[in-house]
């Protein structure tokens, strides 16, 4: 019974964190308003400040907060705000320990150094 209760609580917490994140992503894809998306990502980060694992196809397993930073890096790159993007890449690099995330950051940094925007 305890295991079931813990599972339900974790599922609800994760669902509460992911719903605004999904809504922000869909809104950004629809109207490409980067400012709205960044604000929504900041709200999402506040919903789940605890460390919890999140699996991404491009970076592997990262924490929820690292996932938010990865999304912000993408949006900032699309908006052409490359200095802010660079700062987030450096910050995430200092926090990152997983090789897949470090490789992803290397790719984003290489795109920054040649002035290209990252692929979607």
C-alpha positions as CSV (number, residue, x, y, z in Angstrom):
1,X,0.0,0.0,0.0
2,X,2.9,2.4,0.9
3,X,4.5,1.7,-2.5
4,X,1.3,2.4,-4.3
5,X,0.8,5.7,-2.4
6,X,4.4,6.8,-3.1
7,X,4.0,6.0,-6.8
8,X,0.8,8.0,-7.1
9,X,2.3,11.0,-5.3
10,X,5.4,10.9,-7.6
11,X,3.3,10.5,-10.7
12,X,1.0,13.5,-9.8
13,X,4.1,15.6,-9.0
14,X,5.7,14.7,-12.3
15,X,2.5,15.3,-14.2
16,X,2.1,18.7,-12.5
17,X,5.6,19.6,-13.6
18,X,5.3,18.2,-17.2
19,X,2.0,19.7,-18.1
20,X,3.1,23.4,-18.2
21,X,6.4,22.3,-19.8
22,X,4.4,20.6,-22.6
23,X,2.1,23.6,-23.0
24,X,5.1,25.9,-23.2
25,X,6.7,23.7,-25.9
26,X,3.5,23.6,-27.9
27,X,2.9,27.3,-27.7
28,X,6.5,28.0,-28.8
29,X,6.1,25.7,-31.8
30,X,2.8,27.4,-32.7
31,X,3.7,31.1,-32.5
32,X,7.6,31.1,-32.0
33,X,7.3,33.6,-29.1
34,X,10.6,33.0,-27.4
35,X,9.9,35.4,-24.5
36,X,6.7,33.6,-23.6
37,X,8.4,30.3,-23.8
38,X,11.3,31.4,-21.6
39,X,8.9,32.7,-19.0
40,X,7.0,29.4,-19.1
41,X,10.2,27.5,-18.6
42,X,11.1,29.6,-15.6
43,X,7.7,28.8,-14.1
44,X,8.2,25.1,-14.8
45,X,11.6,25.2,-13.1
46,X,9.9,26.5,-9.9
47,X,7.4,23.7,-9.9
48,X,9.9,20.9,-9.4
49,X,13.0,22.2,-7.7
50,X,13.9,18.8,-6.4
51,X,16.4,16.6,-8.3
52,X,14.5,14.1,-10.3
53,X,15.6,12.2,-13.4
54,X,14.3,13.1,-16.8
55,X,15.2,11.1,-20.0
56,X,15.9,13.1,-23.2
57,X,16.6,11.4,-26.5
58,X,19.5,13.8,-27.2
59,X,21.2,14.1,-23.8
60,X,20.3,10.9,-22.1
61,X,19.2,11.0,-18.5
62,X,19.4,14.5,-16.9
63,X,17.7,16.2,-13.9
64,X,14.5,18.1,-14.5
65,X,16.3,21.3,-13.9
66,X,19.0,20.4,-16.4
67,X,16.3,19.6,-18.9
68,X,14.8,23.1,-18.4
69,X,18.2,24.6,-19.0
70,X,18.6,22.5,-22.2
71,X,15.3,23.8,-23.5
72,X,16.3,27.4,-22.7
73,X,19.5,26.9,-24.6
74,X,17.5,25.8,-27.6
75,X,15.1,28.7,-27.4
76,X,17.8,31.3,-26.8
77,X,19.7,30.0,-29.8
78,X,16.6,30.3,-32.0
79,X,16.1,33.8,-30.8
80,X,19.7,34.8,-31.6
81,X,20.5,35.6,-28.0
82,X,23.8,33.9,-28.2
83,X,25.6,35.5,-25.2
84,X,22.8,34.4,-22.8
85,X,22.9,31.0,-24.5
86,X,26.7,30.8,-24.0
87,X,26.3,31.6,-20.3
88,X,23.7,28.8,-19.9
89,X,26.0,26.4,-21.7
90,X,28.9,27.3,-19.4
91,X,26.7,27.0,-16.3
92,X,25.3,23.6,-17.4
93,X,28.8,22.3,-18.3
94,X,29.9,23.1,-14.7
95,X,27.0,21.1,-13.3
96,X,27.0,18.3,-15.8
97,X,28.6,14.9,-15.1
98,X,27.0,12.7,-17.6
99,X,28.9,12.1,-20.9
100,X,25.8,12.3,-23.2
101,X,24.9,15.8,-21.8
102,X,28.5,17.0,-22.1
103,X,28.6,15.8,-25.8
104,X,25.3,17.7,-26.4
105,X,26.8,20.8,-24.8
106,X,29.9,20.4,-27.0
107,X,27.7,20.3,-30.1
108,X,25.8,23.5,-29.0
109,X,29.0,25.2,-28.2
110,X,30.4,24.3,-31.6
111,X,27.3,25.8,-33.2
112,X,27.9,28.9,-31.1
113,X,31.5,29.3,-32.2
114,X,30.7,29.2,-35.9
115,X,27.6,31.4,-35.5
116,X,25.1,28.8,-36.5
117,X,21.8,28.2,-34.9
118,X,21.2,24.8,-33.4
119,X,19.1,22.3,-35.2
120,X,15.5,22.0,-33.8
